[in-house]
Amino acid sequence: QVQLVESGGGLVQAGGSLRLSCTTSGRTFSSYAMGWFRQAPGKEREFVAAISRSGGDTYHVDSVKGRFFISRDNAKNTVYLQMSSLQLEDTAVYYCAAALVLGRNAVVVRSNAYNYWGQGTQVTVSS
């Protein structure tokens, strides 16, 4: 069983920045591709960004490209989401997720391919 704990959410003004962190339990963090998803009120959960086991491959949804950046530190069992130039529409609960994959360079986009999820952290962008 893998436990994921997100942190770093909060209230920020439009144009500001936040860095989300997701720390996992266990000693097999490098066996998992990681991803960030978000869910705004009244909307379905959507994919935001993903990173491979090695950290060498990443993918970001078009709406956040150039503003958000996913990274990971396998020595710290942690994945990050650096968010800049935040917009009102970025307001959501952000979730990190872990997918057990064989390929070190695989990125996982589909939510149903993830095995474990965190409890979420709220990000609120104000005008």
Backbone atoms as SQL, in Angstrom:
CREATE TABLE atoms (id INTEGER PRIMARY KEY, chain TEXT, resi INTEGER, resn TEXT, atom TEXT, x REAL, y REAL, z REAL);
INSERT INTO atoms VALUES
  (1, 'A', 1, 'GLN', 'N', 0.843, -1.179, 0.000),
  (2, 'A', 1, 'GLN', 'CA', 0.000, 0.000, 0.000),
  (3, 'A', 1, 'GLN', 'C', 0.884, 1.236, 0.000),
  (4, 'A', 2, 'VAL', 'N', 0.553, 2.180, -0.854),
  (5, 'A', 2, 'VAL', 'CA', 1.285, 3.431, -0.954),
  (6, 'A', 2, 'VAL', 'C', 0.372, 4.558, -0.484),
  (7, 'A', 3, 'GLN', 'N', 0.876, 5.382, 0.386),
  (8, 'A', 3, 'GLN', 'CA', 0.116, 6.543, 0.850),
  (9, 'A', 3, 'GLN', 'C', 0.732, 7.805, 0.274),
  (10, 'A', 4, 'LEU', 'N', -0.116, 8.683, -0.221),
  (11, 'A', 4, 'LEU', 'CA', 0.330, 9.939, -0.809),
  (12, 'A', 4, 'LEU', 'C', -0.269, 11.097, -0.013),
  (13, 'A', 5, 'VAL', 'N', 0.568, 12.058, 0.315),
  (14, 'A', 5, 'VAL', 'CA', 0.122, 13.214, 1.080),
  (15, 'A', 5, 'VAL', 'C', 0.536, 14.483, 0.349),
  (16, 'A', 6, 'GLU', 'N', -0.469, 15.256, -0.085),
  (17, 'A', 6, 'GLU', 'CA', -0.202, 16.521, -0.768),
  (18, 'A', 6, 'GLU', 'C', -0.105, 17.661, 0.232),
  (19, 'A', 7, 'SER', 'N', 0.641, 18.670, -0.141),
  (20, 'A', 7, 'SER', 'CA', 0.744, 19.891, 0.665),
  (21, 'A', 7, 'SER', 'C', 1.094, 21.042, -0.259),
  (22, 'A', 8, 'GLY', 'N', 0.973, 22.252, 0.282),
  (23, 'A', 8, 'GLY', 'CA', 1.382, 23.421, -0.478),
  (24, 'A', 8, 'GLY', 'C', 0.253, 24.228, -1.077),
  (25, 'A', 9, 'GLY', 'N', -0.976, 23.730, -0.945),
  (26, 'A', 9, 'GLY', 'CA', -2.099, 24.488, -1.468),
  (27, 'A', 9, 'GLY', 'C', -2.379, 25.724, -0.618),
  (28, 'A', 10, 'GLY', 'N', -3.287, 26.543, -1.117),
  (29, 'A', 10, 'GLY', 'CA', -3.635, 27.742, -0.367),
  (30, 'A', 10, 'GLY', 'C', -4.334, 28.753, -1.238),
  (31, 'A', 11, 'LEU', 'N', -4.420, 29.968, -0.690),
  (32, 'A', 11, 'LEU', 'CA', -5.055, 31.087, -1.383),
  (33, 'A', 11, 'LEU', 'C', -3.971, 31.964, -1.983),
  (34, 'A', 12, 'VAL', 'N', -4.108, 32.282, -3.249),
  (35, 'A', 12, 'VAL', 'CA', -3.113, 33.105, -3.933),
  (36, 'A', 12, 'VAL', 'C', -3.826, 34.034, -4.906),
  (37, 'A', 13, 'GLN', 'N', -3.262, 35.199, -5.117),
  (38, 'A', 13, 'GLN', 'CA', -3.843, 36.133, -6.075),
  (39, 'A', 13, 'GLN', 'C', -3.508, 35.712, -7.501),
  (40, 'A', 14, 'ALA', 'N', -4.371, 36.101, -8.406),
  (41, 'A', 14, 'ALA', 'CA', -4.121, 35.817, -9.820),
  (42, 'A', 14, 'ALA', 'C', -2.762, 36.391, -10.216),
  (43, 'A', 15, 'GLY', 'N', -2.031, 35.580, -10.962),
  (44, 'A', 15, 'GLY', 'CA', -0.679, 35.957, -11.353),
  (45, 'A', 15, 'GLY', 'C', 0.392, 35.451, -10.418),
  (46, 'A', 16, 'GLY', 'N', -0.022, 34.945, -9.274),
  (47, 'A', 16, 'GLY', 'CA', 0.932, 34.455, -8.287),
  (48, 'A', 16, 'GLY', 'C', 1.376, 33.030, -8.552),
  (49, 'A', 17, 'SER', 'N', 2.148, 32.514, -7.594),
  (50, 'A', 17, 'SER', 'CA', 2.734, 31.180, -7.743),
  (51, 'A', 17, 'SER', 'C', 2.525, 30.353, -6.487),
  (52, 'A', 18, 'LEU', 'N', 2.502, 29.054, -6.673),
  (53, 'A', 18, 'LEU', 'CA', 2.466, 28.097, -5.584),
  (54, 'A', 18, 'LEU', 'C', 3.257, 26.870, -6.018),
  (55, 'A', 19, 'ARG', 'N', 3.797, 26.157, -5.047),
  (56, 'A', 19, 'ARG', 'CA', 4.418, 24.870, -5.338),
  (57, 'A', 19, 'ARG', 'C', 3.744, 23.805, -4.496),
  (58, 'A', 20, 'LEU', 'N', 3.150, 22.861, -5.172),
  (59, 'A', 20, 'LEU', 'CA', 2.545, 21.726, -4.493),
  (60, 'A', 20, 'LEU', 'C', 3.579, 20.609, -4.347),
  (61, 'A', 21, 'SER', 'N', 3.481, 19.905, -3.236),
  (62, 'A', 21, 'SER', 'CA', 4.340, 18.751, -2.998),
  (63, 'A', 21, 'SER', 'C', 3.466, 17.538, -2.700),
  (64, 'A', 22, 'CYS', 'N', 3.973, 16.395, -3.058),
  (65, 'A', 22, 'CYS', 'CA', 3.275, 15.143, -2.757),
  (66, 'A', 22, 'CYS', 'C', 4.332, 14.141, -2.312),
  (67, 'A', 23, 'THR', 'N', 4.260, 13.775, -1.067),
  (68, 'A', 23, 'THR', 'CA', 5.240, 12.844, -0.496),
  (69, 'A', 23, 'THR', 'C', 4.591, 11.475, -0.316),
  (70, 'A', 24, 'THR', 'N', 5.316, 10.453, -0.676),
  (71, 'A', 24, 'THR', 'CA', 4.755, 9.102, -0.596),
  (72, 'A', 24, 'THR', 'C', 5.476, 8.268, 0.459),
  (73, 'A', 25, 'SER', 'N', 4.773, 7.278, 0.946),
  (74, 'A', 25, 'SER', 'CA', 5.355, 6.343, 1.904),
  (75, 'A', 25, 'SER', 'C', 6.025, 5.205, 1.142),
  (76, 'A', 26, 'GLY', 'N', 6.802, 4.417, 1.850),
  (77, 'A', 26, 'GLY', 'CA', 7.399, 3.243, 1.232),
  (78, 'A', 26, 'GLY', 'C', 8.726, 3.532, 0.573),
  (79, 'A', 27, 'ARG', 'N', 9.378, 2.473, 0.129),
  (80, 'A', 27, 'ARG', 'CA', 10.712, 2.585, -0.441),
  (81, 'A', 27, 'ARG', 'C', 10.723, 2.326, -1.938),
  (82, 'A', 28, 'THR', 'N', 9.547, 2.345, -2.572),
  (83, 'A', 28, 'THR', 'CA', 9.479, 2.003, -3.988),
  (84, 'A', 28, 'THR', 'C', 8.985, 3.164, -4.832),
  (85, 'A', 29, 'PHE', 'N', 9.228, 4.378, -4.380),
  (86, 'A', 29, 'PHE', 'CA', 8.719, 5.556, -5.086),
  (87, 'A', 29, 'PHE', 'C', 9.177, 5.563, -6.532),
  (88, 'A', 30, 'SER', 'N', 10.399, 5.171, -6.779),
  (89, 'A', 30, 'SER', 'CA', 10.932, 5.212, -8.142),
  (90, 'A', 30, 'SER', 'C', 10.300, 4.171, -9.064),
  (91, 'A', 31, 'SER', 'N', 9.465, 3.312, -8.538),
  (92, 'A', 31, 'SER', 'CA', 8.748, 2.326, -9.358),
  (93, 'A', 31, 'SER', 'C', 7.468, 2.895, -9.942),
  (94, 'A', 32, 'TYR', 'N', 7.108, 4.104, -9.528),
  (95, 'A', 32, 'TYR', 'CA', 5.833, 4.692, -9.909),
  (96, 'A', 32, 'TYR', 'C', 6.010, 5.901, -10.815),
  (97, 'A', 33, 'ALA', 'N', 5.245, 5.900, -11.901),
  (98, 'A', 33, 'ALA', 'CA', 5.030, 7.147, -12.625),
  (99, 'A', 33, 'ALA', 'C', 4.053, 7.964, -11.796),
  (100, 'A', 34, 'MET', 'N', 4.211, 9.268, -11.827),
  (101, 'A', 34, 'MET', 'CA', 3.392, 10.132, -10.979),
  (102, 'A', 34, 'MET', 'C', 2.618, 11.135, -11.818),
  (103, 'A', 35, 'GLY', 'N', 1.516, 11.580, -11.260),
  (104, 'A', 35, 'GLY', 'CA', 0.715, 12.557, -11.979),
  (105, 'A', 35, 'GLY', 'C', 0.000, 13.497, -11.036),
  (106, 'A', 36, 'TRP', 'N', -0.404, 14.621, -11.576),
  (107, 'A', 36, 'TRP', 'CA', -1.256, 15.582, -10.868),
  (108, 'A', 36, 'TRP', 'C', -2.556, 15.738, -11.639),
  (109, 'A', 37, 'PHE', 'N', -3.648, 15.744, -10.901),
  (110, 'A', 37, 'PHE', 'CA', -4.972, 15.978, -11.442),
  (111, 'A', 37, 'PHE', 'C', -5.619, 17.086, -10.630),
  (112, 'A', 38, 'ARG', 'N', -6.713, 17.635, -11.136),
  (113, 'A', 38, 'ARG', 'CA', -7.437, 18.640, -10.369),
  (114, 'A', 38, 'ARG', 'C', -8.935, 18.508, -10.642),
  (115, 'A', 39, 'GLN', 'N', -9.695, 18.969, -9.668),
  (116, 'A', 39, 'GLN', 'CA', -11.147, 18.956, -9.811),
  (117, 'A', 39, 'GLN', 'C', -11.701, 20.253, -9.267),
  (118, 'A', 40, 'ALA', 'N', -12.333, 21.003, -10.148),
  (119, 'A', 40, 'ALA', 'CA', -12.968, 22.257, -9.767),
  (120, 'A', 40, 'ALA', 'C', -14.407, 21.962, -9.361),
  (121, 'A', 41, 'PRO', 'N', -15.016, 22.841, -8.574),
  (122, 'A', 41, 'PRO', 'CA', -16.405, 22.632, -8.153),
  (123, 'A', 41, 'PRO', 'C', -17.334, 22.447, -9.343),
  (124, 'A', 42, 'GLY', 'N', -18.126, 21.394, -9.294),
  (125, 'A', 42, 'GLY', 'CA', -19.087, 21.148, -10.349),
  (126, 'A', 42, 'GLY', 'C', -18.513, 20.588, -11.633),
  (127, 'A', 43, 'LYS', 'N', -17.223, 20.294, -11.622),
  (128, 'A', 43, 'LYS', 'CA', -16.588, 19.774, -12.834),
  (129, 'A', 43, 'LYS', 'C', -15.968, 18.413, -12.572),
  (130, 'A', 44, 'GLU', 'N', -15.689, 17.708, -13.645),
  (131, 'A', 44, 'GLU', 'CA', -15.033, 16.421, -13.525),
  (132, 'A', 44, 'GLU', 'C', -13.540, 16.612, -13.250),
  (133, 'A', 45, 'ARG', 'N', -12.960, 15.604, -12.655),
  (134, 'A', 45, 'ARG', 'CA', -11.515, 15.629, -12.427),
  (135, 'A', 45, 'ARG', 'C', -10.797, 15.612, -13.768),
  (136, 'A', 46, 'GLU', 'N', -9.740, 16.429, -13.866),
  (137, 'A', 46, 'GLU', 'CA', -9.013, 16.502, -15.121),
  (138, 'A', 46, 'GLU', 'C', -7.515, 16.335, -14.894),
  (139, 'A', 47, 'PHE', 'N', -6.879, 15.797, -15.909),
  (140, 'A', 47, 'PHE', 'CA', -5.438, 15.603, -15.881),
  (141, 'A', 47, 'PHE', 'C', -4.728, 16.949, -15.981),
  (142, 'A', 48, 'VAL', 'N', -3.624, 17.089, -15.232),
  (143, 'A', 48, 'VAL', 'CA', -2.837, 18.319, -15.276),
  (144, 'A', 48, 'VAL', 'C', -1.432, 18.042, -15.820),
  (145, 'A', 49, 'ALA', 'N', -0.744, 17.091, -15.202),
  (146, 'A', 49, 'ALA', 'CA', 0.643, 16.832, -15.597),
  (147, 'A', 49, 'ALA', 'C', 1.059, 15.453, -15.123),
  (148, 'A', 50, 'ALA', 'N', 2.057, 14.883, -15.809),
  (149, 'A', 50, 'ALA', 'CA', 2.570, 13.571, -15.436),
  (150, 'A', 50, 'ALA', 'C', 4.070, 13.528, -15.639),
  (151, 'A', 51, 'ILE', 'N', 4.711, 12.632, -14.901),
  (152, 'A', 51, 'ILE', 'CA', 6.163, 12.501, -14.989),
  (153, 'A', 51, 'ILE', 'C', 6.522, 11.031, -14.910),
  (154, 'A', 52, 'SER', 'N', 7.540, 10.653, -15.646),
  (155, 'A', 52, 'SER', 'CA', 7.965, 9.262, -15.676),
  (156, 'A', 52, 'SER', 'C', 8.697, 8.877, -14.408),
  (157, 'A', 53, 'ARG', 'N', 8.965, 7.598, -14.269),
  (158, 'A', 53, 'ARG', 'CA', 9.684, 7.103, -13.106),
  (159, 'A', 53, 'ARG', 'C', 11.046, 7.751, -12.965),
  (160, 'A', 54, 'SER', 'N', 11.718, 7.940, -14.059),
  (161, 'A', 54, 'SER', 'CA', 13.065, 8.511, -14.024),
  (162, 'A', 54, 'SER', 'C', 13.049, 10.020, -13.851),
  (163, 'A', 55, 'GLY', 'N', 11.911, 10.628, -14.156),
  (164, 'A', 55, 'GLY', 'CA', 11.825, 12.084, -14.128),
  (165, 'A', 55, 'GLY', 'C', 12.258, 12.733, -15.421),
  (166, 'A', 56, 'GLY', 'N', 12.731, 11.929, -16.369),
  (167, 'A', 56, 'GLY', 'CA', 13.242, 12.484, -17.604),
  (168, 'A', 56, 'GLY', 'C', 12.180, 12.820, -18.632),
  (169, 'A', 57, 'ASP', 'N', 10.974, 12.311, -18.418),
  (170, 'A', 57, 'ASP', 'CA', 9.879, 12.571, -19.361),
  (171, 'A', 57, 'ASP', 'C', 8.698, 13.167, -18.620),
  (172, 'A', 58, 'THR', 'N', 8.148, 14.214, -19.163),
  (173, 'A', 58, 'THR', 'CA', 7.001, 14.878, -18.557),
  (174, 'A', 58, 'THR', 'C', 5.977, 15.203, -19.636),
  (175, 'A', 59, 'TYR', 'N', 4.750, 15.424, -19.190),
  (176, 'A', 59, 'TYR', 'CA', 3.677, 15.845, -20.091),
  (177, 'A', 59, 'TYR', 'C', 2.738, 16.747, -19.308),
  (178, 'A', 60, 'HIS', 'N', 2.368, 17.878, -19.920),
  (179, 'A', 60, 'HIS', 'CA', 1.470, 18.831, -19.282),
  (180, 'A', 60, 'HIS', 'C', 0.294, 19.093, -20.209),
  (181, 'A', 61, 'VAL', 'N', -0.878, 19.217, -19.630),
  (182, 'A', 61, 'VAL', 'CA', -2.049, 19.551, -20.428),
  (183, 'A', 61, 'VAL', 'C', -1.863, 20.941, -21.023),
  (184, 'A', 62, 'ASP', 'N', -2.439, 21.172, -22.183),
  (185, 'A', 62, 'ASP', 'CA', -2.203, 22.424, -22.894),
  (186, 'A', 62, 'ASP', 'C', -2.535, 23.657, -22.061),
  (187, 'A', 63, 'SER', 'N', -3.570, 23.584, -21.247),
  (188, 'A', 63, 'SER', 'CA', -4.020, 24.755, -20.493),
  (189, 'A', 63, 'SER', 'C', -3.005, 25.229, -19.451),
  (190, 'A', 64, 'VAL', 'N', -2.032, 24.381, -19.110),
  (191, 'A', 64, 'VAL', 'CA', -1.050, 24.777, -18.092),
  (192, 'A', 64, 'VAL', 'C', 0.368, 24.830, -18.650),
  (193, 'A', 65, 'LYS', 'N', 0.551, 24.467, -19.905),
  (194, 'A', 65, 'LYS', 'CA', 1.893, 24.477, -20.494),
  (195, 'A', 65, 'LYS', 'C', 2.495, 25.872, -20.422),
  (196, 'A', 66, 'GLY', 'N', 3.741, 25.906, -19.998),
  (197, 'A', 66, 'GLY', 'CA', 4.430, 27.185, -19.851),
  (198, 'A', 66, 'GLY', 'C', 4.166, 27.868, -18.524),
  (199, 'A', 67, 'ARG', 'N', 3.196, 27.366, -17.759),
  (200, 'A', 67, 'ARG', 'CA', 2.890, 27.956, -16.438),
  (201, 'A', 67, 'ARG', 'C', 3.155, 26.979, -15.304),
  (202, 'A', 68, 'PHE', 'N', 2.866, 25.711, -15.522),
  (203, 'A', 68, 'PHE', 'CA', 3.062, 24.667, -14.504),
  (204, 'A', 68, 'PHE', 'C', 4.214, 23.767, -14.926),
  (205, 'A', 69, 'PHE', 'N', 4.905, 23.234, -13.916),
  (206, 'A', 69, 'PHE', 'CA', 6.017, 22.330, -14.216),
  (207, 'A', 69, 'PHE', 'C', 6.054, 21.232, -13.172),
  (208, 'A', 70, 'ILE', 'N', 5.998, 19.992, -13.639),
  (209, 'A', 70, 'ILE', 'CA', 6.056, 18.847, -12.749),
  (210, 'A', 70, 'ILE', 'C', 7.493, 18.362, -12.641),
  (211, 'A', 71, 'SER', 'N', 7.875, 17.972, -11.447),
  (212, 'A', 71, 'SER', 'CA', 9.210, 17.415, -11.233),
  (213, 'A', 71, 'SER', 'C', 9.142, 16.414, -10.087),
  (214, 'A', 72, 'ARG', 'N', 10.225, 15.680, -9.906),
  (215, 'A', 72, 'ARG', 'CA', 10.247, 14.711, -8.814),
  (216, 'A', 72, 'ARG', 'C', 11.665, 14.586, -8.261),
  (217, 'A', 73, 'ASP', 'N', 11.727, 14.183, -6.995),
  (218, 'A', 73, 'ASP', 'CA', 12.994, 13.903, -6.333),
  (219, 'A', 73, 'ASP', 'C', 12.861, 12.503, -5.754),
  (220, 'A', 74, 'ASN', 'N', 13.417, 11.526, -6.422),
  (221, 'A', 74, 'ASN', 'CA', 13.255, 10.138, -5.976),
  (222, 'A', 74, 'ASN', 'C', 13.948, 9.878, -4.645),
  (223, 'A', 75, 'ALA', 'N', 14.956, 10.650, -4.323),
  (224, 'A', 75, 'ALA', 'CA', 15.632, 10.480, -3.028),
  (225, 'A', 75, 'ALA', 'C', 14.746, 10.939, -1.878),
  (226, 'A', 76, 'LYS', 'N', 13.811, 11.838, -2.172),
  (227, 'A', 76, 'LYS', 'CA', 12.912, 12.355, -1.141),
  (228, 'A', 76, 'LYS', 'C', 11.499, 11.793, -1.265),
  (229, 'A', 77, 'ASN', 'N', 11.302, 10.862, -2.187),
  (230, 'A', 77, 'ASN', 'CA', 9.959, 10.266, -2.383),
  (231, 'A', 77, 'ASN', 'C', 8.900, 11.333, -2.619),
  (232, 'A', 78, 'THR', 'N', 9.240, 12.351, -3.374),
  (233, 'A', 78, 'THR', 'CA', 8.355, 13.495, -3.514),
  (234, 'A', 78, 'THR', 'C', 8.231, 13.916, -4.968),
  (235, 'A', 79, 'VAL', 'N', 7.010, 14.265, -5.349),
  (236, 'A', 79, 'VAL', 'CA', 6.750, 14.865, -6.647),
  (237, 'A', 79, 'VAL', 'C', 6.213, 16.274, -6.410),
  (238, 'A', 80, 'TYR', 'N', 6.574, 17.182, -7.286),
  (239, 'A', 80, 'TYR', 'CA', 6.208, 18.582, -7.134),
  (240, 'A', 80, 'TYR', 'C', 5.394, 19.059, -8.337),
  (241, 'A', 81, 'LEU', 'N', 4.622, 20.103, -8.085),
  (242, 'A', 81, 'LEU', 'CA', 3.974, 20.826, -9.170),
  (243, 'A', 81, 'LEU', 'C', 4.197, 22.305, -8.913),
  (244, 'A', 82, 'GLN', 'N', 5.104, 22.887, -9.681),
  (245, 'A', 82, 'GLN', 'CA', 5.359, 24.317, -9.588),
  (246, 'A', 82, 'GLN', 'C', 4.354, 25.037, -10.470),
  (247, 'A', 83, 'MET', 'N', 3.578, 25.916, -9.869),
  (248, 'A', 83, 'MET', 'CA', 2.526, 26.618, -10.594),
  (249, 'A', 83, 'MET', 'C', 2.818, 28.112, -10.586),
  (250, 'A', 84, 'SER', 'N', 2.851, 28.697, -11.750),
  (251, 'A', 84, 'SER', 'CA', 3.107, 30.121, -11.883),
  (252, 'A', 84, 'SER', 'C', 2.025, 30.760, -12.742),
  (253, 'A', 85, 'SER', 'N', 1.973, 32.088, -12.698),
  (254, 'A', 85, 'SER', 'CA', 0.963, 32.835, -13.478),
  (255, 'A', 85, 'SER', 'C', -0.427, 32.229, -13.279),
  (256, 'A', 86, 'LEU', 'N', -0.753, 31.999, -12.039),
  (257, 'A', 86, 'LEU', 'CA', -2.027, 31.337, -11.734),
  (258, 'A', 86, 'LEU', 'C', -3.206, 32.187, -12.172),
  (259, 'A', 87, 'GLN', 'N', -4.233, 31.497, -12.656),
  (260, 'A', 87, 'GLN', 'CA', -5.433, 32.133, -13.154),
  (261, 'A', 87, 'GLN', 'C', -6.630, 31.671, -12.334),
  (262, 'A', 88, 'LEU', 'N', -7.698, 32.451, -12.409),
  (263, 'A', 88, 'LEU', 'CA', -8.901, 32.109, -11.643),
  (264, 'A', 88, 'LEU', 'C', -9.361, 30.684, -11.946),
  (265, 'A', 89, 'GLU', 'N', -9.238, 30.282, -13.189),
  (266, 'A', 89, 'GLU', 'CA', -9.720, 28.954, -13.583),
  (267, 'A', 89, 'GLU', 'C', -8.828, 27.820, -13.107),
  (268, 'A', 90, 'ASP', 'N', -7.727, 28.137, -12.462),
  (269, 'A', 90, 'ASP', 'CA', -6.879, 27.114, -11.856),
  (270, 'A', 90, 'ASP', 'C', -7.387, 26.707, -10.479),
  (271, 'A', 91, 'THR', 'N', -8.378, 27.406, -9.971),
  (272, 'A', 91, 'THR', 'CA', -8.950, 27.069, -8.677),
  (273, 'A', 91, 'THR', 'C', -9.538, 25.664, -8.713),
  (274, 'A', 92, 'ALA', 'N', -9.088, 24.821, -7.801),
  (275, 'A', 92, 'ALA', 'CA', -9.519, 23.423, -7.779),
  (276, 'A', 92, 'ALA', 'C', -8.867, 22.718, -6.596),
  (277, 'A', 93, 'VAL', 'N', -9.336, 21.518, -6.344),
  (278, 'A', 93, 'VAL', 'CA', -8.612, 20.609, -5.460),
  (279, 'A', 93, 'VAL', 'C', -7.632, 19.836, -6.334),
  (280, 'A', 94, 'TYR', 'N', -6.382, 19.839, -5.931),
  (281, 'A', 94, 'TYR', 'CA', -5.333, 19.179, -6.699),
  (282, 'A', 94, 'TYR', 'C', -4.961, 17.868, -6.024),
  (283, 'A', 95, 'TYR', 'N', -4.893, 16.820, -6.847),
  (284, 'A', 95, 'TYR', 'CA', -4.591, 15.481, -6.359),
  (285, 'A', 95, 'TYR', 'C', -3.323, 14.957, -7.022),
  (286, 'A', 96, 'CYS', 'N', -2.493, 14.301, -6.257),
  (287, 'A', 96, 'CYS', 'CA', -1.406, 13.564, -6.885),
  (288, 'A', 96, 'CYS', 'C', -1.780, 12.085, -6.914),
  (289, 'A', 97, 'ALA', 'N', -1.173, 11.376, -7.838),
  (290, 'A', 97, 'ALA', 'CA', -1.490, 9.970, -8.034),
  (291, 'A', 97, 'ALA', 'C', -0.241, 9.215, -8.469),
  (292, 'A', 98, 'ALA', 'N', -0.230, 7.925, -8.159),
  (293, 'A', 98, 'ALA', 'CA', 0.909, 7.068, -8.476),
  (294, 'A', 98, 'ALA', 'C', 0.449, 5.884, -9.314),
  (295, 'A', 99, 'ALA', 'N', 1.204, 5.600, -10.371),
  (296, 'A', 99, 'ALA', 'CA', 0.895, 4.483, -11.256),
  (297, 'A', 99, 'ALA', 'C', 2.091, 3.543, -11.319),
  (298, 'A', 100, 'LEU', 'N', 1.853, 2.291, -10.996),
  (299, 'A', 100, 'LEU', 'CA', 2.921, 1.291, -11.056),
  (300, 'A', 100, 'LEU', 'C', 3.132, 0.878, -12.512),
  (301, 'A', 101, 'VAL', 'N', 4.293, 1.243, -13.067),
  (302, 'A', 101, 'VAL', 'CA', 4.587, 0.953, -14.468),
  (303, 'A', 101, 'VAL', 'C', 5.969, 0.326, -14.584),
  (304, 'A', 102, 'LEU', 'N', 6.169, -0.417, -15.670),
  (305, 'A', 102, 'LEU', 'CA', 7.460, -1.063, -15.894),
  (306, 'A', 102, 'LEU', 'C', 8.470, -0.131, -16.553),
  (307, 'A', 103, 'GLY', 'N', 8.012, 0.634, -17.506),
  (308, 'A', 103, 'GLY', 'CA', 8.925, 1.477, -18.261),
  (309, 'A', 103, 'GLY', 'C', 9.372, 2.699, -17.481),
  (310, 'A', 104, 'ARG', 'N', 10.679, 2.948, -17.467),
  (311, 'A', 104, 'ARG', 'CA', 11.202, 4.088, -16.721),
  (312, 'A', 104, 'ARG', 'C', 10.854, 5.411, -17.381),
  (313, 'A', 105, 'ASN', 'N', 10.517, 5.390, -18.644),
  (314, 'A', 105, 'ASN', 'CA', 10.260, 6.630, -19.366),
  (315, 'A', 105, 'ASN', 'C', 8.786, 6.842, -19.690),
  (316, 'A', 106, 'ALA', 'N', 7.928, 6.002, -19.166),
  (317, 'A', 106, 'ALA', 'CA', 6.502, 6.113, -19.470),
  (318, 'A', 106, 'ALA', 'C', 5.845, 7.210, -18.646),
  (319, 'A', 107, 'VAL', 'N', 5.017, 8.008, -19.300),
  (320, 'A', 107, 'VAL', 'CA', 4.167, 8.962, -18.588),
  (321, 'A', 107, 'VAL', 'C', 2.737, 8.471, -18.715),
  (322, 'A', 108, 'VAL', 'N', 1.952, 8.666, -17.681),
  (323, 'A', 108, 'VAL', 'CA', 0.587, 8.135, -17.622),
  (324, 'A', 108, 'VAL', 'C', -0.396, 9.287, -17.562),
  (325, 'A', 109, 'VAL', 'N', -1.322, 9.297, -18.499),
  (326, 'A', 109, 'VAL', 'CA', -2.274, 10.396, -18.600),
  (327, 'A', 109, 'VAL', 'C', -3.661, 10.002, -18.088),
  (328, 'A', 110, 'ARG', 'N', -4.063, 8.760, -18.356),
  (329, 'A', 110, 'ARG', 'CA', -5.412, 8.326, -17.995),
  (330, 'A', 110, 'ARG', 'C', -5.548, 8.131, -16.490),
  (331, 'A', 111, 'SER', 'N', -6.571, 8.701, -15.901),
  (332, 'A', 111, 'SER', 'CA', -6.761, 8.608, -14.457),
  (333, 'A', 111, 'SER', 'C', -6.995, 7.171, -14.016),
  (334, 'A', 112, 'ASN', 'N', -7.638, 6.364, -14.853),
  (335, 'A', 112, 'ASN', 'CA', -7.945, 4.994, -14.445),
  (336, 'A', 112, 'ASN', 'C', -6.717, 4.083, -14.504),
  (337, 'A', 113, 'ALA', 'N', -5.599, 4.609, -14.945),
  (338, 'A', 113, 'ALA', 'CA', -4.348, 3.846, -14.938),
  (339, 'A', 113, 'ALA', 'C', -3.558, 4.055, -13.647),
  (340, 'A', 114, 'TYR', 'N', -4.011, 4.948, -12.809),
  (341, 'A', 114, 'TYR', 'CA', -3.311, 5.217, -11.552),
  (342, 'A', 114, 'TYR', 'C', -3.824, 4.306, -10.440),
  (343, 'A', 115, 'ASN', 'N', -2.886, 3.847, -9.631),
  (344, 'A', 115, 'ASN', 'CA', -3.207, 2.881, -8.583),
  (345, 'A', 115, 'ASN', 'C', -3.513, 3.524, -7.235),
  (346, 'A', 116, 'TYR', 'N', -2.870, 4.641, -6.965),
  (347, 'A', 116, 'TYR', 'CA', -3.018, 5.269, -5.652),
  (348, 'A', 116, 'TYR', 'C', -3.225, 6.769, -5.824),
  (349, 'A', 117, 'TRP', 'N', -4.003, 7.335, -4.885),
  (350, 'A', 117, 'TRP', 'CA', -4.349, 8.750, -4.922),
  (351, 'A', 117, 'TRP', 'C', -4.158, 9.375, -3.549),
  (352, 'A', 118, 'GLY', 'N', -3.794, 10.657, -3.562),
  (353, 'A', 118, 'GLY', 'CA', -3.746, 11.421, -2.330),
  (354, 'A', 118, 'GLY', 'C', -5.117, 11.967, -1.988),
  (355, 'A', 119, 'GLN', 'N', -5.179, 12.671, -0.873),
  (356, 'A', 119, 'GLN', 'CA', -6.459, 13.183, -0.390),
  (357, 'A', 119, 'GLN', 'C', -6.805, 14.540, -1.009),
  (358, 'A', 120, 'GLY', 'N', -5.844, 15.164, -1.632),
  (359, 'A', 120, 'GLY', 'CA', -6.077, 16.438, -2.302),
  (360, 'A', 120, 'GLY', 'C', -5.678, 17.639, -1.467),
  (361, 'A', 121, 'THR', 'N', -5.336, 18.714, -2.152),
  (362, 'A', 121, 'THR', 'CA', -5.028, 19.980, -1.502),
  (363, 'A', 121, 'THR', 'C', -5.712, 21.092, -2.286),
  (364, 'A', 122, 'GLN', 'N', -6.329, 22.020, -1.566),
  (365, 'A', 122, 'GLN', 'CA', -7.124, 23.075, -2.206),
  (366, 'A', 122, 'GLN', 'C', -6.218, 24.203, -2.688),
  (367, 'A', 123, 'VAL', 'N', -6.430, 24.606, -3.921),
  (368, 'A', 123, 'VAL', 'CA', -5.787, 25.799, -4.480),
  (369, 'A', 123, 'VAL', 'C', -6.894, 26.765, -4.886),
  (370, 'A', 124, 'THR', 'N', -6.842, 27.957, -4.319),
  (371, 'A', 124, 'THR', 'CA', -7.837, 28.975, -4.630),
  (372, 'A', 124, 'THR', 'C', -7.127, 30.208, -5.161),
  (373, 'A', 125, 'VAL', 'N', -7.497, 30.616, -6.348),
  (374, 'A', 125, 'VAL', 'CA', -6.902, 31.796, -6.977),
  (375, 'A', 125, 'VAL', 'C', -7.934, 32.914, -6.939),
  (376, 'A', 126, 'SER', 'N', -7.562, 34.043, -6.360),
  (377, 'A', 126, 'SER', 'CA', -8.477, 35.166, -6.224),
  (378, 'A', 126, 'SER', 'C', -8.076, 36.300, -7.160),
  (379, 'A', 127, 'SER', 'N', -9.055, 37.134, -7.477),
  (380, 'A', 127, 'SER', 'CA', -8.786, 38.272, -8.383),
  (381, 'A', 127, 'SER', 'C', -8.280, 39.473, -7.617);
